[in-house]
Amino acid sequence: MTDLLPVLTDTWDAERSWKLATYEEAGGYAGLRKALTMEPGDLVQAVKDSGLRGRGGAGFPTGMKWGFLPPPDGGPRYLVVNADESEPGTCKDIPLMLASPQHLIEGVAITSYAIGCDHAFIYVRGEVLHVYRRLLAAVTEARDAGYLGTDVLGSGFDLEVTVHAGAGAYICGEETALLDSLEGKRGQPRLKPPFPAVAGLYARPTVVNNVESIASVPGIVAHGPDWFSAMGTEKSSGHGLFSLSGHVTRPGQYEAPLGITLRELLDLAGGVRAGHELKFWTPGGSSTPIFTADQLDTPLDYESVGAAGSMLGTRALQIFDDTTCVVRAVSRWTDFYAHESCGKCTPCREGTYWLKQVLHRIEAGDGEERDVDLLLDLCDNILGRAFCALGDGATSPVTSSVELFRDEYQAHIDGGGCPFDPSASALFEYTPRNRRTPALAGGAGVGGH
């Protein structure tokens, strides 16, 4: 497998690719026109037959999720698109919404018709104001063309789409925290059950799906489920966006069938930056256990990555070469998780804080012999005990890096500091700025964070 597969990215190189006219010229909205001639139940079955799995990280079968909605009772039901992309390294949904927002809007219209929804919401991260504005303009274009609003394409189907800007909290990527935020409450995960399919937005049946998942629906409807399932692998079908970043010659979005390997993607991207070797990488973002060069030929599908000890997640392939200090990288990720913990549960709120402190101490040269085992003990007290997946995700880079690079942690402790020059791993010229970081005991140390 060496070929890329432009489906969601097929118009990204067109002039003004984000405009409705560009999308229509490439066959856009053929899926919606076809969908409106079908029974809603047949649409749900088509998505089930395609094998489409959620592209937001968990990989749950999309059609099955739609099928969990209870029978209509005369009340409203909702579709909520999770566009709150914010995990370090994850960067596929924002360029998709920027370059081709109509893929998403058509998917919203088809999905809403399939599940009996007349008001859908796109929850986008508030910091990406340019994306928010582009989506608002795209919704207006689609409504003016008759693809949204009252009596869509003369079918009798009505659909209102609201683009909502969140306040900027990583926890709102968790579907129930997103729903609370959308309702105007503080974004914190809800106790489940009840699940959103039964009592979601405004306590009504709700489907929550990722941007890429919904954007993949028009192609499935237009070309048929067999077209989609013919790509990828038996259990991980279809195409996906693979985001290569870091120490790679040509970083960017590479759309390919699931099951492609990092070795193949690196060949397409020009390899690791010249003069260096691959040290470690993430298969699915910073919340997934890290891999090394030993996993270069692991098929990037849900089952193969899981069997190799990690998760496919959002296919955020962060590439780190031999100039990178793994302790410093993990410490930076942990700073993020400690900052973004919503504070609802003790294991995550306190555990991520102490992980951060211990990692700062090791990186600053004040580490103690017990600190590596202390990190693992802290992770054991977070994993499986946190209220939502944020806590579990925060432990993944710590435990996997200790397993693979324990000698590097020990070198920091034995040598009284980091043996790496942080400027060597930079992709641009800069002078590292040190700041004082509080140690757990014995004053403060200097850390290059």
N, C-alpha and C positions, 0 to 999 in steps of 0.2 A: 504494500500500500504506500504509494508515494504521491498520489494526486490529492489536491485540495478539492473541496466540494462547495462552491458558492451557492447557497440557497438564501439564507438570511442576509448574506453579504453581496448578493449578486448585483446590486445597483450602487454599492458604496463608492465606486469610482466614477459614477456619472456626475455630470454637472448639476448642482443643486439636487443632490440625491434625495434630500429630505422632503421634496415637494410632491404633492399628490399626483401631478401630471407625470412625473418621472416614474412613480410607482405603477400607475395605470398603464403606461407604455410598456412596462415589463410584465404585464399580465396581472397586475394587482387587482384585488377585489373579485376575481373570478371565483375564488373560494366562497366568498360571502354570497354571491349570486347563486351558486350551486346549493349552498347550505339552506337558503331560504326556500328551496323546492323540496327539501327533505324533512322527515319527521325528526323532532328533537332527539328522541330516543335513538334513532339511527345514527345521528351525529355522535352521540356519546359512545355508541358501540364502535363506530369507525375509529375513534381516538383510542379506545381500548384495543382494537385489533391492530392498530399501528405499532403498539408497544412503546409509545411515547412515555418517557419517565420524566419526572420533575427536574428541570434544569437549574433549580436553585440550590442544590447541594445534597438533599436527602435521596433523590432518585426514586420517589414514590410514584407508581403508575398514575398518570394524569387522568385517564378515562375512569379508572377505578375511583379516584377521588371525587370526580363529578358524580359518579353513581351512588355515592354515600348520602347524597341529599335525600331527605324524606319526600314522600309524595306531596304534590302541591296541596295547600290548604286554603288558598285564596289570598294569603298574605304575601308580602314581598320576599324576595330572595336576592342575594347579592353576589356579584363577582368583584373581588378585590385583587388587583395586580400588585405584587410586591416588587417595587422598583427602588427599594431602599438599599441599594448596593453600597457596601462600605467596609467590607473586610479587607485587611491589607493584602494586596496582590490581586484581588478580584476586580476585574475591569472589563467585563463583556457587555453588560446590560446598558451601561451609560453610552458607549459608542454605538450600540445598536439603536438606541432611542434617538441619538443625535443624527446618525447617518440615514436611518430608514424607519422613522416612527410609524409610518402607515402599516408596516408589517405587524406591529403590536396592536394598532387600532383595529385593523381587520380581524385579528385574532380575538380581540375583546368582543367585537360584534358577533362573530360566529359562536364563541363560547357562551355569551349571554343568551343568544337564541337557543342554544342547546340545553341550557339549564333552567330556562324560564326566568331570566333576570331582565328587568327593564331599567335598572340603574346600576352602572358599574363604576368602580373607583380605581384610579391609578395612583398609588401612594409612592411619590418620588422623593428622593432625599433633598431636603431643602437647600443644602449648600451648593448643589449643582443647579444654580439659577438658570444657566444657559439651556440645560436639558428641560427644566420646567417650562420655560418660555417656548421652546420648540414643540413640546407636547401640546401646550395650549393652542398654538397656531395650527398644529396638525389636526387636532380635534375639530377646530373651527372649519378647516378645509373639508374634512370628511363630512361634517354636518351640512355644510353648504352644498355638497355634491349629492346629498341624499343617503349617505351611508350610515348616518346616525340621525337621531331625532325622532320625529313622529312619522309613522308609516314608512319605515326603511325600504327603499326601492319598491314602493307600492305593495309591500307584502302584508301590511297590517301590523307589523312588529314595530314596537316603539322602544327606543333605547337612549337614555341619557348617560353621558360619560363625564365624570368629574375627575379632574387632575388635582390631586391634593399634595401640597408640599409639607413634608414633615419638618420637625424642628432640629433634626440632626442627632440621632441617637442610634448607635449600632444595635442596641437591643430591639429596636423597632423592626429589624429584619426578621425577628421571631414572630410568627404569624399572629399569635394572640396579643402580643405587645403592640403590634402594628394596628390591630383592631381597636384596642383601647385608645391608642393615640389618635386614630381616625375619629373616634367618638369624642375627642376633646379631653380625654383623661391622661394621666401620666402613663407613659409607655412602659408597662411592666407585664411580664407573661402571666397568663391566666392559668388557673388550675384546670386540668383536663382529666376526665370528661366534665362537662359536655364539650365535644369537639366543635370547631366552627361549622362543620357541615350540618349540625343540628341547631346550635345556638352560637352564631358568630356575630357579625356586625349588627348592632341594635337588637341582639338576641334572636336574630332571624337566620335561617339556613344560608350559609355563605361558603363559596369556594374561594380559596386563596391560592394563587399560582404565581410563579416567577415570570418575569418579562419574557425570557427566552422560551419558556414553556408555551405561553400563549402565542408568541410570535411564530411558533412552529406549526400552529393549528391550520392556518390558511393553506399551506402546502399540502398537508395531509388530506384536507377536504378536496382541494382542486385536483390532486393527482391520484388520490386513493391511498388507503392504508398500506397496501402492498408495496407501493412505491417507497414509502417511508421505511417499512420494516425490512426492505431489501438492503438497506444500508446498515452499517454498524455490525453488531454481533447478534447472536440469537436472543440474548436476554437484555442487551443494551443496544436497542436499535436506533437508527436515525443518525442525523448530523448534529454537530455541536461546535460551539466557539471555544477554541483553546487560546488562552491569553498567555503569551510568552513575555516575560519581563525580566529585568536584571542583567546579568552578564551574558547576553546573547547578542550576536552580531546585528540581527534585524528583529528587534522586539515588535510585537503587535498581535493582532487578532488573526488566527488561522482557523478557518472553518473546514472541518474534515469529518468523516464518519467516525463514530465512537469505535474504539479498538485500535486506532493508530497509536504508535509508540512515541516516546519522547525522542528516541534516536532519529526517527523519521521526521519529526517536527523540527528538530535541530538541523537536520540536513537541509530542510526547506528554508530555515531561518539563518543559514550561514554558519551555524555552529556556535560554540561558546566563544567569547571574545578572544581575539588573537593573542597567542602567547600564554594561554592559561588552560587549565583543566577543570572539568566539572567536579565540584566538591559535594554539594547537596542541592536538593530541589524539593519544592512542594508540589504534589500532584493536584491539590484541590484548594489551595489557599493556605493562609497561616494557621488555620485551626485544624489542619490535617497532619498526621505524623509525617515527618520528612523522609525522603528517599535519598539514595546516593547513586553513583554510576552503576551500581549492581542492578538497579531496576530500570536501566535505560530501555530495555526491550520488553518491559511489562506492558501489555495492551492497556490502553487507557479506556477501560470500560469499568462499570461498577463492580462486577464480580472479580475481575483480575486484580484490580487495585486493592480491593478488600482482602483478597487472598494473600496479597503481598504485604499486608499489614498497615494499609493506610485507607484513605477514602478519596473517591474521585471528586467529590464536592462540586465546586464551581469551575473546575478545570483551569484554575489560576496557577500556571506553571511558573513559579519564581525560580530563576536559575542563579546559583551562587557558585563562583569559581574558587580557586585555591587561595585567593587573597582574603577571603571572608572569615572573620571570627564567628564561629557558630554560637558562642556564648553571647556575644554582643547582639547578634541577630535575634536570638531567642529572647534576650532581655528587652529589646525594642518591641517585639511582638507582645510580650507580657505587660509592658507599660500600657499598651493599647487596651488589652483586656481588663487590666485593673481600672483604667480610666472609664471604660465603657460598661463595667458591671453596674446594673441598675440598683443593686443594694438590697433587693428583696429577700434574698436568702443568705444565710451566714456562710455556708461553704464557699460560695463564689465571692461574696463581698470581702470576707476576711482572707480567704485562701489566695485570691489573686494579688491582694495587697502584700501578703508575706512572700509569695513567689517573687514579686517585684523587688522587695527589699533584699532577699537573699541573692538574687541574680546581680543586683547593683553592687552588693558587697563583694561577690566573686570577681566581677569585672573590674572593680576599683582596686583590686589587689589586697583586700582585707578578708579574703575568704578563709574559712577554717576547714579542717579535715572533715568535719561532720556535715559540711554544707551540701555536698552532692546528695548524700542520703537524706538530708533534711528536705531537699527539693522533691525527691521521690515520695517521701512521707506526706508532704503537703499535697502533692498530686493525688495520692491515694485517698486523702480526706476530702477531695473535691469531686473526683470522678465518680459518677453515679449517685452523688448526694446533692448535687445542685438542682435548683428548681427547673432550669431549662438547659439547653445545650451550650450556652455560653461558657459555663464553668468547665464542662467536659472538653470543649474545644480549646480552652486556655491551657489545659494540661498536655495536649497532644505534642506540641513542639518541644516542651520541656522533657517529657519522658522519652520521646524518640531520639532527641539529640543526646541525652545522657547515655542511652543505649548504644548509639553509634559513635559518639565522640567523647566518651567519659575521660579519655586521656587528655583531651583539650581542656576540660573543666579542671582536671587535676593540675595541668600546667599553669593555669591561672593562680591556683592556690599555692603550689610549690614555688613559683617564680615571683609571687607577690605582685602580679599584674598581668595585663593582657599582652601576649607575645606578638600580636598583630598590629600593623600600622593601619589605622582605620582609613587613612586617605588613599591607601593602595587599592582598596576595594571600590572606591568611588568611580563613577562613570564620567565625572567632570572634575576639574581642578577646584579644590577647596581646602581651607584650613580647619581641621577639627577644633571644635569649641568644647572645652572641658567645663564641667560644672560640678559643684560639690553635691554629693549624694549622701543622704543619711545612712550610716551603717547600723546594723542591729545592735551593735555594742562597740564601745571603745571609740566614740567620736565619729568623725566623718572621713570619707576617702574621696579621692578624685576619680571620676569616671568619665569616659569619653562618650556620653550618651547624647 
